[in-house]
């Protein structure tokens, strides 16, 4: 029997993981962020309150054709497959770069480039968080392959010390698309700039190609700039406040680092450590500059995490670290240090499988666990349909919730009904549906996972609320959550201090 090559094994592993993602994509409802970005596609605009527009634009063709979660989730799945392919390609290029700069020192010491590529892909497949991004589309799902593409261009620059016009144009397109994906693409741009600055000479400043790339990138992000200009720069203001978070606390910082280790796995950390220890020699400055694609965003996000942060924000950085980790793991494997790598890989894959099973089961409700996060993934479709039926029966003006995280699923599954968010926070729903008219009657949804008292007896509140119905969400005999529906009448204000 013909032995499979490392590239074939990488392809097989990617396909197996993709099949699992595909099955899960049809089994669960949209998460809060997925529904929010799917609504972007239904309300096409030059940009949006909380993010640039590409996450909505890229979904528009499928959202226009279907409301099936599984079909729409083909987009993040394809982006994940592309990201894994790019991790493999970047690993090959880093390997070739090291060999080219250290021909007399490391050529015989490094394993084959394909083996390093396989290890890099396996390190990504064994990490839990990338599977979340493969199933649910987030702006980070777009930024990951674009960051890897820019990393490839950075390696090309280091190997040639110059760009052709085509290279500059490709770089400009990648930068522009990254800017359309997420504002934190600026950190990836900083890493690329570090590569250019690491060159002893600065020939790029005077090259027409550099300025063409800058113009292309600026043209591509111009819709975001135009939209913000016409909306009093609300998106930039929100992101600055959001990134700063609340009061900085050491316990948040420590917790964020611990979560990073859990959701991305010690295998990537071990591989990166082994790479730095054994593989950085004659190319030290250049490779350290390349590591900026990980270090710059990771350090910024972790330093801000004391004020609050989400674990997936660093995902593009970890994907950019994977090629270095793959080379480090492959080198350790070639020296017969199999046991630790094998154990870590098996443990991480088993944890991923347990996570998949836990999600499909609906999680666990118990006294010991105050909040079941998996309950958030079930019941919104039924709740949206029930709210739409009650709205039609009562002739109410629409549907209301008391937090924006409840609004996205409600608006998606009760579409095309307007959904009003009755909180003090300005958000995208204000732009889509406006504010609830004075004197309006509304169907108010209250979810047990984030329960609020009815807005009664105070300024900018309803005159009365009458309970209409209750919906229990049951999965495998376990009650996950409960939705309460009320008819709230005679809205007395224009919003809660928005």
N, C-alpha and C positions, 0 to 999 in steps of 0.2 A: 504494500500500500504506500502511495506517495505521501511523504511527510508534508504537512501544511507549513507554508511560510509564515513568518510573523505578521506580514501584512494581511494574509488570509485570515489568521486568527483574530486580528483586530477587527476585520470586517464582520466576521462571524459573531463576535461578542457585541459589536454595535447593533447588529440585526436582532439578536436575542433580546437585548435591552429595549430596542425600538418596538418589538412585538408586545412586550409587557406594558410599555407606555401606551401603546395603541389600545390594548384591552382596557386598561384603567381609564383611559380617556372617554370611553363610552359608558363606564360604570358609575361615574360620579358626576354630580352637578357642578356648575361653575363656582369657583371660589369668588370672594368679594372682588379681588383685583381683576380676575378674568372677565367677570360680568361688566365691570367698569370699563375695561378697554374694548370689550365687544360693543358696548354702547357708543364708544368713540366712532366705531365703524358705521353705526346707524346714524350718527349725527356728525357727518364729515365736516371738518373745519380746518383752517390753516394751522391751528394749534389748540391746546386745551389748558384748562386752569392748572392742572398739576403736572403735566408732562408734555413733551413735544409730540407731534402727531403720528410718527411712523408706526407706532404700535396699533393705532386705529386704521391707518391707511392700508397696511399690509393685510388686514383681516377683511377689508371691505368686500372683495369679490366673493368670498365664502359666506360671509354674513348676509350678503344680498341674496344668496341662493338658498340658504338653509339656516335653521336655528339649532341643528344637532350639535351638541357639545363635542362629540367624538370627531365629527368632520372638521369643525373649526379648529380643533386641537391638532390637526395635521400640520398646521403652521409651526407651532413650537417644536413639534417632533422633527420636522425637516430642519429647523434651525439647530436643534441639538445634534442631529446626524452631521450636518455641515460643520458644526463646532468640533466634533470629535475628529472628523477628517482633517480639519485645519490644525488641531493639536498634533496629529500624526505628522503632517507636513512641516510644521514649525520645528518639531523635534528633529526631523531629518536635516533641516537647514542649520539648526544650532549645532548638530553633530558634525556636519560638513565644515562649518565655520571653525569649530574647535580643532578639527584635524588640519585644516588649511593653515592655521596660525601656529600649530604645535606639531608639525610633521615629524620632527625628530624626537618628540618627547611622549606624546600621548597616542599616536596613531595605533600602535600595537596594544595599548592598554585599554582602549575603549571597545565595548561590544559593538556589533554591527548597528548601523543606523536604524534598520527595520526592527531590531529587537528593542532598541530604546523607544521607538515609536509605539510599539505594542505595549510596553510598560507604562508609557504616558497615558495611553487610552484606557488601560485597565485601572489606573489610579483614578481617572475621572469616572469610570463606570462604577467603581466601588464607593464613590462619594455619594451620600444621600441627597444633598441639596440639588445637584445638577438634574436629578430625576424629577424633582418638583418643577424645575424650569422647562423640562422636556414635555411635561404634560400641560402646564398652564402658562400661557403667554404673558410675559412681563416685559417691560422695556429692557431689562437685563438680558432676556433671551435674544434680543436683537444686538445688544452691545457686545455680547461675548464673541460671535464670529467676526464682527467688525474690528474689535480689538485685536483678535488673532491675525486678521488680514493686515492691519497696520504693523503688527509685530513682524510679519513676513517681509513687509516693505522695509522695516528697520534693519533686518538682517541683510537684505539685499544691498542697502546703503553701506553697511559695515563691510561687506565683502567687496564692493566695487568702488566705494568712496565717491560715487557720483550717481546721478539718475539721468535716464533719458526723459524726453518730454512725456512719453507714454507712462513712465514710472511716476512722474510728478502728477499727471492727470489722475492716475489710479489712486494715488495717495490723497489727492484732493477730494475725490468722490467718496472714498472710505471715511475721511474726516467729516465730510458733510452729512453722510448717512448716519454716522455715529452721533452727530449733533442733533439729528432728527429723531434719534432713538431715546436719548436720555441726557439730561444736562451734565451728569457726571462724566460724560465723554471727555470733558475738559481735562480730566486726570490722565486719560489715555493720550490725549494730545500733548500733555506735559511730558509724558514718558518718551514720546517720539521726538520732541524737541530736545530732550536730554541726549538722545542718540546723536542728533545733529551737532550738538554742542560738544560731545565727547571727541569729535574729530579734531585733530591738531589744527587743521586749516578750516576755514569757514567759506568754502566756495559756493555753498548753496544760497547765501544771502544775495549774491549778485546774479544769480541764474534766473532767466525768464521763466523757467519751469517752476521754480519755487513760488513765484508770484502768481502764475497761472493756477497752481494748486490752491493757493490761498483764495483766489477769486472764485474758483469752482466751489470750494467749501463754503464760502460766504453766500454764494448764490443758492446753494442747497438749503442752508439754514435760514434764508431770508423769510420764508413763510412764518417761522417762529418769531422772528424779530418784528415782522409786520403786525402779526396778531397781537403780540404783547404791546406794541406801540399803540394800537387801537383800543386796548383794554387796560390802559394805565399800568402796564408792566406787572399785572397781578400774579402771573405765573412765576416770574423771577422773585418777586417779594415773598411769595408763599414758600418757594424752595429754600430761600435764604433762612427764613424762620424755621422751616421744617428741619433743615440740616443742622441748625444750631441746637435744636432740641430744648429740653428744659434744664433744670439745675444739674450741673455736672456732678456725678457721684462715682466714687471709686468702685463701689459694688456693681454698678452697671458696667463699668469698664471691664472688670474681672469676669463678670458673667458673659459679656459679649465675646471675650477671648475664648472662654470655655465652650460657648456655643459654636464658635468657628471651628474648633478642633472636632467637635462632635459631628457637625453637618457636612464638613468637607473631608474629614478623616485624617488620622495620623499618617497614612501612607504617603500622602502628598508632602507632608511636613518632613517625614523621614527621608524621602527621595530628594527633596530640596537641600536638606542638610548634607546628605552624602555627595550631592553634586558640588556644593560649595567647598566641601572638605577635600574632594579628590580630583575635581575637574577644572577648577579655575587656577590657571598658571600663567602662561604667556599672554593670554587674552583677558587678563583680569579686568582692566578698565572697561573694555567693550562689553564683556559679559555682565559686569556689574551694572552698566548702563541698560542692557537688555532686561535685567531683573527689575528695572524701574517700572516695567509694565505691571509687575505685581506689587512692588514696594510702595510706589507713590499712592495708588488708590487705597491699598490696605492700611497704610499708616494713617492716612487722612480719615478714613472711616472709623478705624478703631480709636483714634484720638478724640473723635467726636462722640463715640458711643457712650461716654459717661453721661451725656445729655439725652441719650436714646438713639437707637439704631436698629435696623432690621438685618438679619443674617444674610439675605440674598444680595444685599448691596455690593458685597465684595466678590460676587461670583465671577465677573470678568477677570478680576485679578487672579483668582485661583486657576482659572483656565489658562491664563498666561504663564502661571508657575508650572503647570503640568509638564511641558516639554523638558524643563530642567530636572524636575522630579523623575521623569521617565529615564533620563540618562543616568542619574544617580542610582536609581533602583536597578537598572540593567547592569551597571558596573558592579554593584554589590552582589547581584545574582551570579555574575560571571566568576566571582571569587569564592563561590560555594557558600555564600551567606544566604541560603534559601529560607531557613526556617522562620525567621521573624517576618520577612516579607510575605511568605505564604500564609502565616497565621493572621497577620493584619488584613490581608486581602479577603480571606475567608470570613473573618469576623465582620468586616464592613459589608460584604455582600449579604451575609446572613441578616445583619441589622436592616439592610435595605429591604430584604424580602419580608422581614417581620413588619416593617413599616408599611409595605404594600398591603399585607394582610390586615393590619390594624385599620387602615383607611377603608378597605372593602367591608370590614365587619361593622363599621360605624363607630369605632372607638369604644370607650367604656365609661359608663356613668356609675359612680359610687360615692360613698361618703368621703372616702380618702381623696378622691379626685374631685375638686370643687368645680372644675370646668372641663368639659370634654371638647377639645378643639375640633375633633373630627365631626361632631354634630353639626358644625357650621357648613358642611358639604352636602347635607341632605335636607330635603323638605321645602326648599325655596320654590321649586316648580309648582308643587301643590299649593303652597301659600299664595303664590302669584295668581294662579288660576282662581282660587277661592276669593281673593280680594277683588279680582275683576268681576266675578259673578255678583258679589255683594254690592259693588259699585253700580253695576247695571240695575240691580233690584231696587236700590235706594235712590238712584239718580244723583249720587254724590258727584262732586266736582273732580274727584280723583282719589289718589291714595297718598297717605302720609306715613312717615316714619320719623324717629327722633334722633337718628344718627346716620351719617352718610354711608357707613359700612353696611347698614341695613338697606339703604336705598338702591344700591347697584343691582343686587339680585332681584329685588322687587321690581325695579324698572325693566329689567331684562325679561323676566318671566311673566310680567303683567302687561307687556308692551301691546299697543302703543299708548297706554294710559299715562298721564302725567303723574310723577311722583314728587312730592314736596318733602323736603328735609327740614324738620322743625327744631333746629339747633342754632347756636350763636355763630357757628363757623360758616364763613363764605366758602362755597365750593362749586363744583361743576354743575350741580343740579340747579343752582340759581341761574346759570347761563342757559341751561336747556329748557327748564320749565317755568322760570320766573318765580315770583313769590305768591304764596297762597292769597287769593283775593279776600278782602274783608267781607264777612258775612257768609263765607263758603261753608258747605257741609262736606265732610271728608271721611273716607274709610281709613281708620288708624290701625296700623299693624304693630303689635307688641310681641317680640320674640323672647322666649325664656332665657336664651343665652346672653342677651343684653337687654334687660328689662328696664322700663322707665315708667314712672307714674304718669297718668294722663295729664296733659297740659291744661289744667283747670284752676280757676280761682286766683289768677294773677293777670297782670297786664300782658297783652299779646297772647291770649289763650282762647280756648273754646268756651262757649257758654255752658255746654253739657256734653257728656260722652255716654253713649248707651251701648252696653255689650251686645254683640250680635252672634258671635260664633267662636268656637275653639277648634283648633286642629292639632292633634297629636301626631308626631312623626315617629313611626315604629320601624325598626330594622332588626331582623332576626329575633323578634320577641322582646326587644329592648326599646323603651321609650327614650329617644334621643333628645327631643325638645318639644316645645309647645308654642303654637302661634295663637294669639288672641286678637280678634277683630272687633272693632268698635265703630259705631257711627258717631262722629264728633260734629257738633252743629254750631253754626254761627261763630266763625272765627272772628275774634275781636281785635286783631292787629294785622300788621303787614309783615310780621316776622319777629323772631326773638332776637332783637338787637343785632341784626345782621348788618 
